[in-house]
Amino acid sequence: MNRPPASPSQTPQNAASPTITAHTPSAVKKLICQDLELAATQEILLENAARSGENLIWIFASWILFNPDCMTIIEQQRLGYIDWLRGLACLVMFQVHCYDSWLSPAARHSSFYGWSRFGGILPGPLFLFLAGISVALVTDKLRRKGMPRNQIAARTIRRGGEIFALGLLFRVQEFALGWPWSPWTDLLRVDILNTIGISIVLMGLACWAAQGRGANVLVAAGAALGVAMITPPLWTTWRPRWLPWYLETYINGVHIFNKPQSWLFPIFPWCAFAFAGLAVGFILFSDWPARNPGITAGLLGGAGVGIYYLSAWLDALPVRLYAVYDYWHTSPNYFLARLAILLGVTFVGYAWCRWGAGQWGFSPLMQMGQTSLLVYWVHIEFVYGRFSILKKGAQTIPAASVGLLVIFVAMVLLSMARTRWKGRGARIFAGSREALQRAAGAQRT
């Protein structure tokens, strides 16, 4: 029997149908969520249900519309690969840091160590790229809810400020734990957290200035290319030498040295990866890509291949735009090559989580990706810091590899503990306060 959906006055807007929520078996609920996995938004579900005109479909769609738990399941299935990618960045970061900290001078001259260093091209760009995707996701959700753009921008900028403040706090911690050997200038070193925070602030401003997904994609892509193009002169011929070093270091990573350092994370060029992620994020969460995530992921992978060959072709041209050309540190062509790798890795992450082993059950990478800030913060001390689990600069490759395995397992366990106990501290505190209040009341009586 065909029947149009009930009018808003007949359908509660903030509660599920009591019949459906009370009597729909949990297995059926799970099946419904899995079948509607590709649905991008609640509005799409509503549109599809109304178009079908089937009473049963309308009931099921209504239940999903007003059941936040099911929508959470759908979003987790669609976006779990983002957590997986963040966890992959953590794993590769562990590998690079562990071998860099622990291997002996003899082991560092091996081909194994040379190949292991190639992993260093992935974590920093991937963290920033995923930060851009996350900003796009949050911005798009808040816009769908009708939040004014000033409030969206304020929330995004505030989050970026929090990350930046955490980056400063991290530097204070490292300085304190490294006392008396750490120089005071390390307090002002620009690291990945600082740059992620600044990038989020800049992306919040960009999303405020450009309304609509299409405009956001164009502005974000233009900002990414602009940052990449202006990086070479800001590192060489256009260096802002008139700035104090602790400010110039945010531009080009000069720190206290005579020239910019490639191991730091200044705004130029690193912020470009965040804006690239912002552009990709708004593409991913547009209507058609959200309905066809597998095809979209494949297109992103194909675009990555094309961009990689474009970067190689541009680099082979005899024309040089810059007085000083440094491919491995400041070249826009190198930025394009790394962006191509990020797009390819994004496709691999989606495929792994959608059709591969990511469907088998517990994923340690997905788990770490949910608490990437925590595992980044903690592992540094046990690899580089005072509490390093192995003697630094004195290990063989097998010994350092065992240490890497220990760090990986420990960080997965820490991440699991964090997600298990998240929010319980507040509940325990509230319960303790209530018990004390009852006890105080009993004493007065």
Helices and strands as residue ranges (DSSP letters): H 18-23, H 26-35, H 42-52, H 55-65, H 68-102, H 105-108, H 111-116, G 117-121, H 123-144, H 149-177, G 184-188, H 192-209, H 213-235, H 245-252, H 267-284, H 287-291, H 293-316, H 332-355, G 357-359, H 364-369, H 372-383, H 397-421, H 424-444
